[in-house]
């Protein structure tokens, strides 16, 4: 029951149009989660920030994958938190100090401005578990005391969250991109830490329209394993093909200059709660994996049966680079 409740809270707060529910409504929603999730959207379009399915990945298989966890206060008394909501999103490690994710992870009507306060967020990397087990916690404590390079995983608090200045949730989450600065360095280029490595970004000059239609891309995150389910205990990965830009734009009524679609029609594989903000990567001819997208949204009523929409990373590469330069590595 505990994990089910956690999954419900995640689904409730991970997007801006979620509404508050009473305790009795919560109980009912736990039993009818599919129906409740579908009712949350107040927009005319039948879309929701959900990125389904996949296979469990091994630790270190995708070393730039980051889990962003927000513990957002929902009730306080004289500055003391009485209750809080857990929010889970994916991200990718760019370098020792910066993580790339989606803007909608930090913008919530129900949680207000607290959702984008960095003090309520932490980044976890180097492992694939949603939560660190007791044994791993013990080993991690000893490693932290005696050998930083041997850490099993890293949990670093956020110190800054920068949402794209033109992010607009009312235009189907246009400019759905954000940067998270970490409080301390992580060894993104260390040979001793192969489980924590930076992702490669596309070249905006030569890879703005790359990859070719039909290219098998990989999406990774802690999304659900079935439609209507909660976040997975372990990170998952799915292979989904890149969709033709014209078809993508026609299907969703969007411009694909800054967006890219990947996925299948009328199948049961796609993107889910917990995957939001996670990286979509494609392979170059030399085998290098490049992040081409950031998980943004897909169908609310039939996720997994339609291609998902991702923020096109190549389009925003200059903004990413300039923002990091402006706000520094320390």
N, C-alpha and C positions, 0 to 999 in steps of 0.2 A: 504493500500500500504506500510505503514511503516513496519508492521510486516512481510510482504512478502519480502521486501528488506532485512530485518534482517536475515530472514531464508536463503535467497540466499547467503549472505555473509558468514554465518555459514557453509553452504555446501561447499563454495568455499575454505575456508581456513583451514578446520579441518583436511585435510590430505596433505602429502608432495608433491604429484604429481599434485596438482592443479596449473593451469596456470593463468596468469594475463589476464584480459579482458578489452576492451575499454568500454566507457560509452554506446555506441550504442549496443555493444554485451550484456552488462548487461541487457538492456531493453528487448532485444530479449530473453535472457535466462529466465527472469522472466515469460514470456509467454509460454516458452517451457522448463520448469525446468527439467522434466524427461529426455528429450533427451540430454540436456546440461550436466547434471550430469554424464550420461553414457559416454559422450565424454571426460571427464576430465582425465581418467586413461591413462597413457602412458605406462603401463606395459603390457606384453603379457598375463599374467593371468588376468581373468575377475573378479578381486576382488577389493574391496573398503572398507575402514574403515567406515562401516555403521552398526549401530546396530539397526519391524514395528508393530504397533498396540498396544493393551493393554488397560488398564482401569486406570482412574485417581485414585491416591492414596490419602489418608487422611494425614494431617499433623501429624507427629509423628509415622506413621504406620511403616516406615522403618527409624529409627532415625539416622542411620549412613550414609545415603545418602547425598552426597555433590555435589553441582553445582560449577564447576570451570569455571570462566569467564575470558577470556583474551581480553584486549583492546590493540591490537598490532598496533603501528604506521606503516603506509604505506608510508606516506610522511611527512617530517619534514623540517623546515626552521630555521636555526640557533638554533637548539635544541628545537624548538617549534613544537609540533605535528599539522600538517595541516589536515591530514585525518588518520583514523585508521580502523582496521577490528576487528569485534567481533568474538571470537572463544568460543564455548561452549563445555565442556566435563563433563562427570560424574566422580565421585570419591567416596571413602568411608573413613570415619573417623576411624583412627587406635587408637588414643589416644588424649590427650589434644593439641598436637602440630603437628601431622602428618596425611597426607591424601594420600591414595593409588590411583593411576590412571594408564593410559596407556602412554607409551613413545611417541607414534605418535601424541599425542595432542600437544606436544611441539616441534616437528620437522617438518618444512615446507620449501619446496623449494621456495615458493613464498614470504614467510615472513622472511626467513633467520634466523640468530641467534637471532633476537629479540623475536621470538616465545618462546624461552626458558629462557628469562630473567624474573626472579620472580617479578620485579617491575611492570610488566604489567598484573599481574594475581591477582585475589582474589578468595577466597573460600566462598561460601554461604551455610549455613546449618540451620536446625531447621524449615524449611518451604518447601512447595512444589511449590510455584509460581516461574516462571522464573524471574519475576521482582517484587519488592515490591511495592504495591499500595500506594496511598497517605495516606489513613487512617492508614494503617499498619506502614508507615514511621513515622507518628506523634506519634503513640503509642510507637514505638520502640525508638524514641528519648527521650520520657519521661522516659521509663523504663531504658534506658542507664544512664540517669542523676540521677535517684533515687534508682534503684534496678537492678543491673546487672543480678541477677538470674531470673528476670521476662522477659528478652528479648524475643520478638516474634521470632526473627531469628538473626543469627550471620553472619556478613560479615567481613572477616579477610583477610588482604593482605598476599600474599605469601612472604617469605623471602629467600627461597632456593628451587630449583628444581633439583632433582637428577635423571637422566636418567640411566637406566641400562647400564653399560659400554660395553656390547656386543649386544646392540640393533642394529638390521640390517633390515631396511625396504626393502632391495632388496631380502631378503630371506623370503618373505611373513610375514614381521613384526616380525621376530624372537626376543625373549626377549622383548616383548612389555609391559614394566612395568616401572613405575616411581614413585617417592615419592616427595611430596610437603610439605615443612615445613612452618608452619604458623607463623606470626609475633608475635602473642600473644596466650595465652592459651584460650581454650574453655572448658566448663564443661562436658567433655565426660563421666564422671562417677557420675555426680551430680543428686541426687534425685529430686532437685528442677527444673532440666532441663530434663525432660523425652524425649523431642523432639530432644535432641542432645546426642547421645550415641555411644560408640565405637563398631565396628563390631568384631565378633570373627573370628580368622583365624584358618585354619586347622592345625592339628598336622602332621608335615612332616614324622614322624616315623610311624604313624598308618593310616593316611588318604591321602596318596599320590595318591592312585588309587580310592579313595572314591569320590562321591557316586556311587551306583550301576547303571548300564544301565537302562534307563527308569525312573529314579527318577525325579519327578516333581520339577524343580528348578524355582527360580523367578529372573527375570532381571528387573532392575529399572533404570529410567532416564528420561530425557526430550526429548527423541527421537520423530520422527514424528508419526502421527496417521495413515498415509497411505503412500504407496510407492511414492517416489518423493516429499513428503511434507517436510516442514521445521520443526524446533524444536517446541515442544508443549509448550503452555503457562503454563502448569502444569505437574508435574512429573507423569509418567505412570509406570505401572508394568504389566509384562506378565509372564505367567507360560509356561515354555518350558522344555521338557524332556532332560535328559542327554543322549547323543548319544554314542554308542559303540566306543571305542577308535580305533579299527581296521577300522571300517567304516569311522570314521572321518579322519583318516590318509590317507586312500585310496581316499576319495572324494576330499581332498584338496592337496594331495601330500606333507604332512608334518609329522614330528615326533610328536607323542602325549606325549612324556615324559614331555614336558613343555607347552603343549597346551591341551585344552579340548573343546569338541563340545557340543552344546545344541541347540535344535530347532526341526523344522518339515521339512519334504520334501513335496513340492508342496502344501503348504498351504499359507495363507496370514497373518502370524504372525512371528515376528522376531525382528531384531535390526536395528537402523536408525541413522541419524546425530543427535548429541547431546547426544546419549547414549554411545559414545566412552569413554572408561575408566571407565564406570560404573560397579557396582558390580553384579555378578551372585552369588546367595546364595542358599544353600540347607539345609534342616532340619536334625539334628541328631535325634536319637531315643528319646532323652529327650526333644525335642522341640526347642533346641537351633539352631538358624540360623547361618550358617557358610559360609563365603565368599570363594567360590571355584574357581571363575574366574573373569577376568577383560575383558570387551568387547574390542575385537580387530578388526575383520573384518568378512565380509560375501560376498555374490555375489553382484556384481555391477549392473548387468542387471535385476536380479530377487531377490532382497532382500526380506526376508520374506517367500521365497519358499524353502530355503535351510538352514540347521543348521548354526548358527554362530560359529565363532572360538573365544575362550577366552584364555587368558593367565592363565595357571594353577597355582593358588596361592600357593598351598602346595609345589610345586617344588621350589618356590622362597622365602618361609618363612624364611630360614636361611639368605638370602641376605637382606630381609626386616629388620629382627631383628638386624643384624650386622650393617647395614647402619644407622639405628636410634641410635644405641649405639655410633657409631663413630661420628655422627653429633649432638648428644645431644638433650635433651628435652627443653633447654633454649637457 
